[in-house]
């Protein structure tokens, strides 16, 4: 489990203008080094057994589409996934399961022992392949209120864990609408919590703070079930938006990825990498996700910051202008159906190695003016990781910014060097 999740729910508090400002910290205290929590993880394996940040796509045809930063082949492959992963030098998921036909009038009638035996055989056949990082279970979206489906999940989970000497994690995809209570019912038999994060498909195109709500549900379900599973984001890539909204695709993708990570997601699995017939915006979506994969697993290495950084809370963000709260509606706009109210900006303050990082993501559909406070009053090196040409001025431990709709910012802070180079 990453060090970040211990603080969730502990995103930076977003204060409304008028909150009292604390005295600036000293440079030495602000930049005290973070512990190296990645040292015990295998550098060649995908998290949670290794330190590589998990980024993958369902059904990606890597002979044509292989982004820089891809670390994990997604479902639904079996032996072919192993072969491709071996060729590419990455890891993969491996799908196991039985055709239970739960949604037909006559589902299969198998005893728990029969289920365990058949799935044990599948796992045992592939368990020696080091390319496998995660086991993936089908059928998906098992309904916890159906006794036969929950019994299948329990027996399958027992079989996977018993047959795999490396104890690699098991995951089953969960539907978009499930909240923490629902996720917890099936998560007790899994090691990864990943529900659909199909923002547009779920009717939340203009209420993208739903992304934050979604990952919060996963994190809370993990807390309810003992805190050992990892939360991941499963964002969408399968349908075209209206023509006039297609220029928004890069902004949507970046928002959904980074709000997920700020909120606590520890992996990304995009649904999906298939080039579907008549899916005209595949390339636009793919380019946007590939850009995020490169930021996380390329030279910037932001995946390591999210997985192994130490969350801190001395930086404060105040809203100076724009919406003060975002209301997330549920099935209707009625107050009783509300899923929650959120600040317009999600923020994460992280120490990693000798640096401090600040991530900001606005879920508002209009500009938001903010003040970042709690920085040292001394000169700082403040690097905009996404817009390298920007030079930011920090005045007495305070930085003012305007975030455009759905904007994402990432800053790396370091002590300013003196003239003698020290």
Protein Blocks (a to p, Z undefined) as FASTA:
>chain_A
ZZklmmpccbdcdddehiacdddddfklmmgccddfklmpcfkbccfkbmbdcdddehia
fklmccehiabdcdfbfklmmmmmmmnopacdddedddeklmbmbdcdddfklmmmmmmm
mmmmmmmpmkbmbdcdddehiafklmklmmmmmmmmmmmmmmmmnlpacdddddfklcfk
lmmmmmmmccbdcddfdfklnopmmmmmlmmmmmmmmmmmmmmnnopaccddddddfbac
dfklmmmmmmmmmmmmmmmmmnopabdcdddfbdcehilklmmmmmmmmmmmmmmmmmno
mmmmmmmmccdfkbccddfbdcfbdcddffbmbfklpgbdcdfbdcddddehjbdcdddd
dfbfbdcddddehiafbdcddddfklmmbccddeehiacddddehiacdddddddddfko
ZZ
